[in-house]
Amino acid sequence: MSTAEARPVRGTAAGVAVTFGLNGVAVASWFARVPAARDALQLGAGALGLLLLAMSAGATLAMLTAGEVTHRLGPRRTVCVATTGVAGGLVVAGAAIGVWPSATAAGIGLFLLGYGSGTCNVAMNVEAAAVERVVGRTVMPRFHAVWSLGTVVAAGLAAATASADVPVAAHLAVVAAITLAGTVLAARTFRYGGAHQAGAKSGVLAAWREPRTLLIGFLVLVLAFTEGTANDWLAVAFVDGYAFGPAAGAVVFGVFVTTMTLGRLLGTVALDRWGRVPVLVGTMLLAIAGVVLAVLGREPAVAVGGVALWGLGTALGFPVGLSAAADEESRAAARVSVVAVIGYTAFLAGPPVVGFLGDQVGVLRALLVVPLLLVPALALVPTLRPIRSATPSPSTSSPPR
């Protein structure tokens, strides 16, 4: 690729990275303030799980339509419209917690946040997969690493605002404004994800009948549950199970997203060298060990170390699954949409499942449901092998593994 050809690709890659990062900031800003929401709304674990379900329901519903919307509008416009919903949801949820306490209003805000974020996720991943094909090497996990970096920033800001007693409503409103303005500017660089769509059918219904796509979706579902459970419940679990304060709970969440970010930054090298299958098996085993240590470690230092392993082991699952779904350029939007729908079902089921278990055995011990799902999911990892007939991509530049 010549220097002249590389410039627009780099510009688009930077824009996609900013979009991922700001989406991470928006979503994690809410996750890090979950303990404050629980206290303000006076919710038990089960009721909190139902509230979190509103966000997951919005995201899952979005996934049913996001592929078609992205196909028709293109990633650029879809990202801008979707992020408007993200910003609106943050403002409504923040006001429902800090201005007029209302679980119903908070649920409406979280539904908007989930719907906007879910739609944005499909669109920005389609553009990211297109950039990956253009540059000819594995870069998808790095975009997801920027998303994780955004969550690290959000966790730090949340810990600082919680310590300084900054109102939740003000905190989330500022995040909403920054996220919307930054995403609209970044999306102006998008130019590759919609290039193949003119005059073509989206193929979403056909993708639902493809065994490989469905199996990838089920694997991503388990990996998304592994990540989403940490996002939703880590702070609460350490506040309840290890007597951490709200600010310390936000720091534990920050440890998780920090190691997940490192895993995504370093994982591209491992994927290019060893391939998807062995790398995913190794990281999933790390996640299993990490959750067990986090729950059963007893000593806070050991438990936090487990959280670090959990984050590292979770790093590559979601991005590699979406990258595998996008192996063939002509079907990328449809397959990414289907895999995302199945994967996001974990975010729909996860909050109430862990919440109801938490009512019975405590939130901390309820986290052990994660390794119980990860162990059998190891059998699905071979479905991530690249499609041999696909247009050459970074994933097919070396022998499929």
Secondary structure as GFF3:
##gff-version 3
##sequence-region A 1 401
A	DSSP	alpha_helix	3	32	.	.	.	ID=ss1
A	DSSP	alpha_helix	34	41	.	.	.	ID=ss2
A	DSSP	alpha_helix	45	98	.	.	.	ID=ss3
A	DSSP	alpha_helix	103	135	.	.	.	ID=ss4
A	DSSP	alpha_helix	140	163	.	.	.	ID=ss5
A	DSSP	alpha_helix	168	187	.	.	.	ID=ss6
A	DSSP	alpha_helix	204	207	.	.	.	ID=ss7
A	DSSP	alpha_helix	211	241	.	.	.	ID=ss8
A	DSSP	alpha_helix	246	274	.	.	.	ID=ss9
A	DSSP	alpha_helix	276	296	.	.	.	ID=ss10
A	DSSP	alpha_helix	300	314	.	.	.	ID=ss11
A	DSSP	alpha_helix	317	325	.	.	.	ID=ss12
A	DSSP	three_ten_helix	329	331	.	.	.	ID=ss13
A	DSSP	alpha_helix	332	361	.	.	.	ID=ss14
A	DSSP	alpha_helix	363	366	.	.	.	ID=ss15
A	DSSP	alpha_helix	369	377	.	.	.	ID=ss16
A	DSSP	three_ten_helix	378	384	.	.	.	ID=ss17
A	DSSP	three_ten_helix	394	396	.	.	.	ID=ss18
###
